Amino acid sequence: MNTCIISGHLGSDPESIFTDSGTHIVNFPVAFRSTKEKTCWLKICCFNKTAEVAETYLHKGAKVGITGLLDQDKWEDNDGNKRSAFKLIANSIEFIKTDGRGFENQNGDNSQNHDDEVPF
């Protein structure tokens, strides 16, 4: 089973890209506490409708709860060293505290769940 749930604050505004095939991808870092003395960072990756929601409503400093799949990227750097990093592929984003951006004319629930949005 691969399910990860974290809550934390966005470290920067979400960055949006589109693949050549038109898939919408949004990435942003989230800071969370692993211990009382240690803050960790995790890259969050959203696709399609979840990406649209993140791009519209999230901003640097927003507090969110995220549920998703933990994934590992592996690559070689320019010096030939093997590198890796973990990321969370978001299935669900819950807005805990935002500045209200994007909600000006919205009604209803402020959580988004798109479990079928992971493209693999």
C-alpha positions, 0 to 999 in steps of 0.5 A, spaced: 500 500 500 502 506 498 498 512 501 501 518 504 498 524 508 501 530 510 499 537 512 504 543 511 505 550 508 507 551 501 514 554 500 512 558 494 507 559 489 505 553 485 508 552 478 504 550 472 506 546 466 503 543 460 506 537 457 506 536 449 500 532 450 496 537 454 497 534 461 496 539 466 502 539 471 503 543 477 508 543 482 510 546 489 514 545 495 510 543 502 514 544 509 512 540 514 515 538 521 518 531 522 520 532 529 519 538 534 526 541 532 526 539 524 522 541 518 522 537 512 520 539 505 517 535 500 515 536 492 508 536 491 506 534 484 499 535 481 495 533 475 489 535 470 483 537 475 487 537 481 493 541 478 487 546 476 485 547 483 492 547 486 494 553 481 487 557 482 487 556 489 493 555 493 499 560 494 506 561 498 504 560 505 497 556 505 496 551 509 494 544 506 493 537 507 495 532 502 493 525 500 497 522 495 502 517 492 509 517 494 514 516 488 521 517 487 525 520 481 532 518 480 537 521 475 544 522 474 547 529 475 552 533 470 558 530 474 555 523 473 553 522 480 546 518 481 541 522 485 534 521 487 528 525 490 522 523 493 515 527 491 508 526 493 503 525 487 497 529 490 490 525 489 486 530 494 488 537 497 484 540 503 485 547 504 486 548 511 488 556 511 489 560 505 488 567 503 482 566 500 485 567 493 480 564 488 474 563 492 471 570 491 465 567 488 465 560 490 460 556 494 461 550 498 466 545 500 473 547 500 476 540 499 478 537 492 478 530 491 480 527 484 482 520 486 482 518 479 487 523 476 494 520 477 496 519 470 499 512 471 
